[in-house]
Amino acid sequence: MNSRDRILAAFNLEQPDRIPFAEDIPRSVRELLMGKKDFTDIEFAKKIGMDALDLQPHPYYAPNFCDKKIVDGHEYMLGGRIKTEKDLDLVKLPDPKDESFYDPVKRFVDEYGKEDFATFAYMSWGVEGVLNSMGIEAFSFALFDQPKLVESLLDRYSEWNCIIMEKLNTVGLDFISTYNNMAYNTGPMFSPQTFREVFLPKMKEVADTCKLPWVFHGDGNLMPIMDDIVTLGMNCLHPIEPGAMDLKYMKDTYGDKICLWGNVDMNTLSLGTPEEVEEEVKACIEAAGAGGGYILGSSNCITDYCKPENVWAMAEAIKKYGVYEPEKNLKIV
């Protein structure tokens, strides 16, 4: 099996030859891991053992209209700028009908589409855009005081995403990963009723436009709305954040419906030891690996505060513990 076959088998809830490994690792972090700048994405993927290549940076990730600041090279979002109907004039999204807008993904597919790796791009489908562009406080008040403002902003994101999705269906990607962060570790940022009435119908419009396998990414505790999320028809859920959601429960409850992708704890990767990372990888595989339908990765993405030795330990542990055998679900030593 090559890497593409491995990823697609997991999406189809099938058992590949070994557990696939996929991860969001920015170029700057890849350089830290490699200890040099002169290498290709293929060279990095082969060295670390990843089965998928992602388009970077993320040109089809919907922009947020909020104030921002840079501290020590990291961007932080401050207050949202959209407070009234008049502020909607600030929402200037890239023209999704401009053919040149798709040059980055076309170059990406031309370069890597014939390789053995699964190729994918990132999108965000409107939830984050509304929350970040309004700010959680303004958004919460607007649900009662200005519901049309929330709906108008969400409509703009949804329509934009649908047009982009129609194009991405045709360029040769293997799958799409969508970011939909809308939960704290204690639960969603709004009630299940609000999710069903405000967000779910618009997300369904974009989901129905997607003809590729796709991933739903959402940090935090999604359990109060998990049954609703599954109705969107995604192939995979990422990252099943530890402390907020339980990987084994998700495997037992939803493993016959969706592939699971995650969930090595970011705290372990940034603060732990290589030995602790190895044990956590082993635990993840034991919780969700049996029978297939599982992709291993971190509980978010690999950042520059993750210890390089821990990232390499994760990659090595996947090779060590992630091999399927005909007479067993997994080889767990």
N, C-alpha and C positions, 0 to 999 in steps of 0.2 A: 504494500500500500504506500502511495506517496502522501505528502502532507495534505494536499487538496482532498484526496479521497478520505483521509482520516477525519478532517473537519466536517465534510459533508455527511459522512456516516454518522457522526455524533449528532448533527442536526436532525438526521432521519431516525434518531433513537436506536441506531444500530451499534454493534460492537466492532470497532476497528481492531487493528493489530496491537495498538497501544493507545493510551490516553493522549489525546492531542493537547498541545500547549500553545496558547495564544495570549498576547499581551499588548497593551498600549504602552509603548516606551518611546518618548520623544527623542529626537535625534541627539540633543545635548546630553541626555542620560545614556544613550547608547555609546557616545564617545567616552563618558566616564567609565562605563563598564569595559569597553575595549582598551582603554588607556591610550587611545590615539584617535585621530580624525580622518585618516585616510583609509576608508573601507566602504564597501557597498552595503546596501540593505540586505542583499542576498548573503553576503559573507557574514553579516551579523546574525541573520536568522539561522544559518547553518551552524554557526558556532554555539549559539545559545540553545538551539533545538526547537525554535518556534515553527509552527505549522502554518501560520498565516502572515501575510504582509499587508499592512495598512497604509492608506494614502495619508501622507503628512506634508505640511500641516493640514488642518481640517477645513477646506474651503466651503464645504456644504453644511457646516455647523451654523445654525441661525445665530446672528449677532444679538447681543443683549444691549438695550438702550439704557445704560445706567452710568453713573460716575464711577471712575476707577482710579486706582493709584498703584504705583510700582514700589515695592519695598524689597530690597536685596534681590532684585531680579524676578520677583514673583508679583503677579498681577492680582489685586484684590478688588472685588466689586463693592461699591458703596451704595448709596441710595438710588432707587430707580427714578427715571426722568418722566415716566408716563403717569400723570396724575389726573388729567382731564381729557375730554374728547379733543380739545385743541392740541394737546401734546402728541396726538397720533401723527401729526405732521412731521415729528421727529423720527418716525419709523421709516428709515430708508434702507430697504433690503436690496442686495445685488439683483440685477435684472436676470431672472431665471430663464428668459427666452433668448438671451445673448449667447450665441454658440461659443464664443471665446471663454465664457464662464466655465465651460466643461473641458478646456484644454488641459488642466492639471490631471484630471482623472483619465483622459485619453492617453496622455503621455505615460501615466502610471501603468495602465493596462498594456500599452504597447511594449513597455519595458519588462513587465513581470507576468503578464497574462499567460505566456507560454511556458513559464516555469512550473515546478511541481507544487508550488505553494498556493493556498487559497488567498484570494485578494479581496479586500473590502475597504469601504469608506465609512466615515462617521457622519451622522446627521443628528439634529435635535428637532423634535416634532412639535414644539410650541409650548409645552408645559413650563420648561425652564425659562423660555423667552418671556412669557407673561409674568412669572414670579419675579425674575431678576429685573425686568424693565419697569415694573411697578414697585417692587419692594414688597415684602410679605405684609407689612402693616397696611400700606395703601391698598394692596390687593384684597386684604381681608375686609376692609371697610367698603371697598368698591363692590364687593359681592352683594352688599345690601343697598348701598347708596347709588352706585353707578354700574349695575350689571351689564348694561349695553357696552360700557367701556371695556370691560373684561372680554366680552364676546367679540367686539370689534377687533381688539388686539389679537386674540386667539385666531380669528378668521384670517387675518393677514398672514400670520405664521403658517397656518394650515394650507392656505391656497399656494403660498410660496413653496412649501415642502412638496405638495402634490405635483407641481410642475417639474421640480427637480427630480423627484422620484421617477416620473415617467421617462426622463432622459437617462437616469442612472440604470434603469432596467435594461437599457439597450447597449451599454458600452463595454460589456464583457466582465464585469465584477462577479465574484462568486457569492457575496452576501453584503448586507448592510448592517451596521451597528448603530442603534439609535439611543441617544442620551435623553432620559426623562426623569431627572432628579427632582423629587417632590416629597421627600420624607425625611424626618429626623429618625434617630435610633428608637424613639418611642412610638413612632407612627407617622402617618401622612401629615402634610402641612395643612390639610383641609379635611373636611368630613368625607366619608364614602359617598354620601348623597351629592355633595358638590362635585366630586370626581365623576360620578355617573351622569350628572345633569349638564355640567359645564365642559369637562375635558374629554371624557370618553367618546362622545359622538364625533368630535373633530379628529381625535387620534385615529378613530376607526376609518375616517375618510382617507387619511394618509396610508394607513395599513392596507386598506383595500387596493390602493394604487400600486403598492409594492408587489412585484412579481418575483422577486428574489427571496431566498431565505433571509430572515432578519432577526436581529437580537434586540431585546428590550433591556436597556441598562437603567437601573434605578438604585441609588444608594439608600441606606436606611431601612426601616421596617415597613414593608409593603403589605404585610399580612392582612390588614383590615380591608384591602382592596384587591387582593391577589386574584380572587375568583373573577373579578371584573377585568383585570389586566389580561388574564388568559383568554378572554373572549376576543381580544384583538387578533389572535391567530399567529403570534410570533413563534419562531422555531426554537428560540433560546432565551434564557433569562440570565442576566449578569448584574451584579457580582455576588448576590446573596451574602450581604455584609455580616461578618461574625459579630455577635453581641446584639444584633438587631434581628437576624433571621437564622434559622437552624438548617444547615445543609442536609443532614440526614432526613429531617422532617420533610424538606422540600423534595428530596428524592423519593421518599415513600409516598408522598401525597400527589406530586405533580410530575414525577419522573416518567410516567407513561404518556404524558401530553407534550412536555417541552424538554429540550436539552438544558442542562445546567452548566454555567460557566463561572468559575471562581474556585475557592474563596480564601486563599492564603492571606492571613491577617496582615494588614499594613503595619500594625504595631510590631508584629514579630519581624517583618522585613526591615523595619527601620530601627528597632531597639533590641531585637533578640540576637541570638547566636546562630551560626550555620547549623548546629546540631538541633536547635529548637525549630528552625525552619524545616529541616528534614522531617522531624516528627510531625509537624503540622501538615506537610505535603502528604505524608503517609496517612494521617487521619482523614484528610479530605478524600483521598482515593478510597479508603475503606468506607467512608460515608456515602459516596455518590458514584463510585466507579463501576460497580457491578453491573454487568449487562450492557454497558455502553451508555450513550446519551449524556456524556460528561466531557467537558473541556476544562483543563486545569489552568488557573491563572491567579493573579492577586485579587484582593477584595476591592480594588479600584483600578489603579494604574501604577506603573513603576515611576517614582519621582526621584529627584536628586537627593532626597533625604533617606532613601532606602540604602542600606549598606551594600556596596557592590558584592562583597563576599556572600551576603545573604541571598541576593538575586541569583548568583551562580549556584549557590546551594540548592535553591528551589529548582533550577533547571536540571541539575544533576539528579536530584531526588525523583523527579518525574521519570527520568530514564531508568532509574533503579527500581522503582515500585510500580510503574505504570504499564507494564507489559502484560497483555492478555495471553492466556494459555488455553488450548482447546479443552483440557479437562477441568479447568478452573475459570472462575470469573476473572481473577486477577492474580498475578504473582506478587504476593505480599510476603517479604522475607522477614 
